Amino acid sequence: MINLRLPLAEIKTTQLFGQNFCDFYQQMGMKGHNGIDFMAEDGCPTYATHDGLVSLEVDSDGGQGVNILDYTNLFKTLHYHLKSFAVKNGDMVKAGDLIGYCDNTGKYTTGSHLHFGLKLMDKLGTTLNKDNGYLGAIDPSPYFNMRYDGVAIKNSDCFQPRAYHRYYRPDVKRNLVNELKTAAYLATKLKRFPTTVENNAAIWGGWDWQSIVNDSMFDIWSQLTKDEFINKKQQPFN
């Protein structure tokens, strides 16, 4: 059975499995992108998505990568284009452990991000189905069911931004009256009913409606609270 955490604290996908934004996938003999690309700034920490054995990889195409092999469930995950490692060959890691820092290493990359891959393997760790058109990789999307820190999420929500997941949890005491009042107020400003992300950002993230209606600020307020961004000087995807 494959159960995965998300590999980063803030989630925004830039290229899904199988997409073809560039023709070099065909040049490499593939049908399309053989993983999922996540936005990640230079130095952004990435975390183990499951328990397993570490195997480091350095090559001219993928750059520096951390592979984690699960010999019980016979699959492995791949974190590519890393700047540096927080683990070494042969380490046993647990889901959620820090394993490295993102960057732009490798030949086939145009900017700092995390390439995340998933492959089935045999008991020796050899990749299966290498002729499937993706060098043995399969789409990781159906297997994400937790945030990077282990909080359970619905798979259908796995690519939602941090504001979506941060507040709608069993351990958060909700005030439905306040939620409805805030939603009604935002609706007058947005000229439509607000999304869950927008409402959460206004209620628990501390963001004002002027920021929320500013499309250029979406990557900030959808990921961080106003206090994290203004007072603690945190940056999303970093």
C-alpha positions in Angstrom: 0.0 0.0 0.0 1.3 3.5 -0.9 0.5 6.4 1.4 2.4 9.6 0.9 2.8 12.9 2.7 3.3 16.1 0.6 7.0 16.8 0.3 6.8 20.6 1.0 5.2 22.9 3.6 3.6 25.2 1.0 2.0 23.5 -2.1 1.7 24.9 -5.5 2.1 22.7 -8.6 3.8 24.0 -11.7 3.7 20.9 -13.8 1.7 17.7 -13.3 2.5 14.2 -14.3 2.2 13.5 -18.0 2.1 17.1 -19.1 4.2 18.3 -22.1 5.4 21.9 -21.7 8.7 21.1 -23.5 9.7 18.6 -26.1 12.7 17.3 -24.3 10.5 14.5 -22.8 10.1 13.1 -26.2 13.8 13.6 -26.8 14.4 11.4 -23.7 12.0 8.8 -25.0 9.1 9.6 -22.7 5.4 10.4 -23.4 5.5 13.4 -21.0 6.6 14.7 -17.6 7.4 11.7 -15.4 6.7 13.4 -12.0 5.1 16.4 -10.4 6.9 19.8 -10.2 6.3 21.9 -7.0 7.2 25.5 -6.6 10.1 25.8 -4.3 12.6 28.6 -3.9 16.4 28.1 -3.6 17.0 26.5 -0.2 13.4 25.5 0.5 13.4 22.4 2.8 11.9 19.2 1.5 10.7 16.3 3.6 10.4 12.5 3.4 6.9 11.5 2.2 7.2 8.0 3.7 9.5 5.8 5.8 12.3 4.2 3.9 16.0 3.8 3.0 17.9 6.7 1.6 19.8 6.4 -1.7 21.5 9.6 -2.9 21.8 10.4 -6.6 23.9 12.9 -8.5 23.7 13.1 -12.3 24.0 15.7 -15.1 20.3 15.4 -16.0 18.4 15.4 -12.7 21.1 17.1 -10.7 21.2 16.1 -7.0 18.5 13.9 -5.7 17.3 11.9 -2.8 15.6 8.5 -3.4 13.7 6.8 -0.6 13.1 3.1 -1.0 10.3 1.3 0.8 11.2 -2.4 0.7 8.0 -3.4 2.5 5.5 -1.9 0.0 7.9 -2.1 -2.9 8.0 1.5 -4.2 10.4 4.4 -4.1 10.1 8.2 -4.3 12.5 10.7 -5.9 13.2 14.3 -4.9 15.3 15.9 -7.7 17.2 19.2 -8.4 18.3 19.6 -4.8 20.8 22.1 -3.6 22.1 20.0 -0.7 21.3 16.9 1.4 20.3 16.6 5.0 20.7 12.8 4.9 23.3 10.4 3.7 23.4 7.1 1.9 22.0 4.2 3.9 20.1 6.4 6.4 16.6 5.2 7.5 14.2 8.0 7.5 10.6 8.4 8.8 7.9 10.3 7.0 8.2 14.0 7.7 12.0 13.9 8.3 14.0 16.7 6.6 16.0 15.2 3.7 17.3 18.1 1.7 17.0 21.6 0.3 15.6 22.6 -3.1 17.4 24.3 -5.9 17.9 24.2 -9.7 20.6 21.5 -10.1 20.6 19.4 -13.3 20.3 19.8 -17.0 16.6 19.8 -17.7 15.4 22.6 -15.4 14.8 26.3 -15.9 14.2 27.5 -12.4 14.3 26.4 -8.7 11.7 23.8 -7.9 11.2 20.3 -6.6 10.6 17.4 -9.0 8.9 14.6 -7.2 8.6 11.1 -8.7 7.2 7.7 -7.7 8.2 4.3 -9.1 7.3 0.7 -8.3 10.2 -1.6 -7.6 11.1 -5.2 -6.9 12.6 -6.6 -3.8 16.1 -5.7 -5.0 15.1 -2.0 -5.5 15.1 -2.3 -9.3 12.5 -0.1 -11.0 9.6 -2.0 -12.6 7.8 -1.2 -15.9 10.6 1.0 -17.3 9.0 0.8 -20.8 5.7 2.4 -19.6 6.6 5.7 -21.4 7.7 7.4 -18.2 10.9 5.4 -17.4 8.9 3.4 -14.9 7.4 6.5 -13.1 3.7 6.6 -12.2 1.5 9.5 -11.2 2.0 10.2 -7.4 -1.2 12.3 -7.2 -3.6 9.5 -6.1 -1.4 8.6 -3.1 -1.1 11.8 -1.2 -3.3 11.8 1.9 -1.3 13.9 4.4 0.4 17.2 4.7 4.2 17.3 5.1 3.6 17.3 8.9 1.3 14.3 9.0 -2.0 16.1 9.3 -4.5 14.0 7.3 -6.2 15.6 4.3 -8.5 14.3 1.6 -6.7 13.2 -1.5 -9.0 15.5 -3.6 -7.5 18.4 -1.6 -3.9 17.5 -1.8 -2.9 20.4 -4.1 -4.8 23.1 -2.2 -2.7 25.9 -0.7 -1.7 26.1 2.9 -4.6 28.4 4.0 -7.1 25.7 2.9 -5.7 23.1 5.2 -4.4 25.1 8.1 -7.7 26.0 9.7 -10.3 23.4 8.8 -9.0 20.7 11.2 -10.5 18.8 14.1 -8.2 20.6 16.6 -9.4 24.0 15.5 -12.5 25.4 17.3 -14.6 26.9 14.6 -17.0 29.9 14.9 -19.6 29.4 12.2 -21.3 32.7 12.8 -18.1 34.6 12.4 -17.3 32.5 9.2 -20.6 33.4 7.7 -20.3 37.1 8.6 -16.8 37.2 7.1 -18.0 35.4 4.0 -20.8 37.9 3.5 -18.5 40.8 3.9 -15.9 39.4 1.5 -18.7 38.7 -1.0 -19.5 42.4 -1.2 -15.9 43.2 -2.0 -15.2 40.3 -4.3 -18.6 40.5 -6.1 -19.0 36.8 -5.6 -19.0 34.3 -2.7 -15.5 33.7 -1.4 -13.7 30.4 -1.7 -12.6 28.4 1.4 -9.0 29.7 0.9 -10.2 33.3 0.8 -12.4 33.0 3.8 -9.8 31.2 5.9 -7.2 33.8 5.0 -9.5 36.6 6.2 -10.7 34.9 9.4 -7.6 33.1 10.7 -4.9 34.4 8.5 -5.5 38.0 9.5 -5.5 39.3 5.9 -7.6 42.3 4.9 -9.9 42.2 1.9 -7.6 44.6 -0.1 -4.9 42.0 0.0 -7.2 39.1 -0.8 -8.6 40.8 -3.9 -5.1 41.6 -5.1 -4.3 38.7 -7.5 -0.6 39.4 -7.4 -0.6 38.6 -3.6 -2.3 35.3 -3.9 0.9 33.2 -3.5 1.5 35.1 -0.2 -1.9 35.2 1.6 -2.9 31.7 0.5 0.2 30.3 2.1 1.1 32.5 5.1 -0.7 34.4 7.8 -0.3 38.1 7.8 1.7 37.9 11.0 4.1 35.3 9.5 4.7 37.5 6.4 4.8 41.0 7.9 6.2 40.5 11.4 8.1 37.2 11.1 9.4 38.0 7.6 8.6 34.6 6.3 8.4 33.9 2.6 6.2 31.3 0.9 7.9 28.4 -1.0 11.1 29.1 0.9 
